[in-house]
Amino acid sequence: MNNALSLVNVSLEYPDGGSTLKALDSVDLVVGRGEFLSLVGPSGSGKSSLLAVAATLIKPTAGLVVIDGQDVSGLKEAERTALRRDKVGIIFQQPNLLPALTAVEQLLIREHLRGKPLKDARRKAVELLDVVGLSATMHKRPHQLSGGQRQRVNIARALMGSPTVLLVDEPTAALDHERSESIVRLLRKVTDDFRTATVMVTHDTEFLPLTDAVATMRDGRISRASVPSILPN
Ligand SMILES: Nc1ncnc2c1ncn2[C@@H]1O[C@H](COP(=O)(O)OP(=O)(O)OP(=O)(O)O)[C@@H](O)[C@H]1O
């Protein structure tokens, strides 16, 4: 199946006083392998809710989430966790790196905690740090890295599990313009090279042309447009 991520008629409701608030309202979305989608929309429109549902962190109230051909809704909690680990990479705005660990150790800690042999993982970690341009800084700790470098470690770490789906929440919010652009370019390259289905929530409309398509959210509803149609002439 080519559609790495599908949301079919997905709704998510939260209790809101005596009534309910629809954070997601009948959302349909399909993202293929190697596709880089931007997700934009005003604050409170449902972007983070969509990422959380796609990441299988929150169960929708209604609708289907299909990842790499597998319907997530019928899975037990342990199966969802395993699917998330094997298929989904998540990149948050703040890298949340562990202060005591070097860049390469940040990529290995999960394997280490799971008691996995580290030889292959170490080779992969070194390769990924090369992909994100951090070969020379792989033994540095977070406080020795710039904000952009920390975000690169974050991206490399998300790729350790060879995810099919890459979910990225405002990766440039804490960065200046130049570093922001290089991070979005890196996400473009990663999407192309690793054929991930990448969804990036962003407020940086100037970088939208680096992505394949733009979905706009408003009041929990989604509309999808090609990149040029939402850019000013
Ligand atoms: N845990 C929750 N409980 C109740 N309501 C929630 C919860 N999480 C989100 N909401 C509500 O759901 C709606 C969508 O929120 P969401 O965080 O998905 O929007 P967003 O587009 O990501 O906003 P932002 O750009 O500010 O992060 C908002 O009205 C929000 O208040």
The ligand as an SDF file (V2000), in Angstrom:
LIG
                    3D

 31 33  0  0  0  0  0  0  0  0999 V2000
   -6.8150   17.7690   26.3720 N   0  0  0  0  0  0  0  0  0  0  0  0
   -7.7580   18.6350   25.9430 C   0  0  0  0  0  0  0  0  0  0  0  0
   -8.9090   18.8040   26.6220 N   0  0  0  0  0  0  0  0  0  0  0  0
   -9.8550   19.6510   26.1850 C   0  0  0  0  0  0  0  0  0  0  0  0
   -9.7540   20.4070   25.0570 N   0  0  0  0  0  0  0  0  0  0  0  0
   -8.6250   20.2810   24.3510 C   0  0  0  0  0  0  0  0  0  0  0  0
   -7.5580   19.3950   24.7420 C   0  0  0  0  0  0  0  0  0  0  0  0
   -6.5570   19.4950   23.8190 N   0  0  0  0  0  0  0  0  0  0  0  0
   -6.9590   20.3950   22.9110 C   0  0  0  0  0  0  0  0  0  0  0  0
   -8.1950   20.8710   23.2220 N   0  0  0  0  0  0  0  0  0  0  0  0
   -8.9670   21.8480   22.4330 C   0  0  0  0  0  0  0  0  0  0  0  0
   -9.0930   21.3110   21.1180 O   0  0  0  0  0  0  0  0  0  0  0  0
   -8.9850   22.3680   20.1500 C   0  0  0  0  0  0  0  0  0  0  0  0
   -7.8460   22.0670   19.1990 C   0  0  0  0  0  0  0  0  0  0  0  0
   -6.6120   22.1880   19.9030 O   0  0  0  0  0  0  0  0  0  0  0  0
   -5.1910   21.8880   19.2440 P   0  0  0  0  0  0  0  0  0  0  0  0
   -4.1650   22.0180   20.3380 O   0  0  0  0  0  0  0  0  0  0  0  0
   -5.2590   20.6130   18.4990 O   0  0  0  0  0  0  0  0  0  0  0  0
   -5.0610   23.1040   18.2080 O   0  0  0  0  0  0  0  0  0  0  0  0
   -3.7450   23.6640   17.4500 P   0  0  0  0  0  0  0  0  0  0  0  0
   -4.1980   24.0360   16.0890 O   0  0  0  0  0  0  0  0  0  0  0  0
   -2.6560   22.6760   17.5850 O   0  0  0  0  0  0  0  0  0  0  0  0
   -3.3970   24.9610   18.2830 O   0  0  0  0  0  0  0  0  0  0  0  0
   -1.9170   25.6520   18.5120 P   0  0  0  0  0  0  0  0  0  0  0  0
   -1.4650   26.1670   17.1890 O   0  0  0  0  0  0  0  0  0  0  0  0
   -2.2370   26.7580   19.4840 O   0  0  0  0  0  0  0  0  0  0  0  0
   -1.0440   24.5890   19.0920 O   0  0  0  0  0  0  0  0  0  0  0  0
   -8.8040   23.6680   20.9380 C   0  0  0  0  0  0  0  0  0  0  0  0
  -10.0740   24.2760   21.1030 O   0  0  0  0  0  0  0  0  0  0  0  0
   -8.2650   23.1820   22.2580 C   0  0  0  0  0  0  0  0  0  0  0  0
   -8.6230   24.0800   23.2900 O   0  0  0  0  0  0  0  0  0  0  0  0
  1  2  1  0
  2  3  1  0
  2  7  2  0
  3  4  2  0
  4  5  1  0
  5  6  2  0
  6  7  1  0
  6 10  1  0
  7  8  1  0
  8  9  2  0
  9 10  1  0
 10 11  1  0
 11 12  1  0
 11 30  1  0
 12 13  1  0
 13 14  1  0
 13 28  1  0
 14 15  1  0
 15 16  1  0
 16 17  2  0
 16 18  1  0
 16 19  1  0
 19 20  1  0
 20 21  2  0
 20 22  1  0
 20 23  1  0
 23 24  1  0
 24 25  2  0
 24 26  1  0
 24 27  1  0
 28 29  1  0
 28 30  1  0
 30 31  1  0
M  END
$$$$
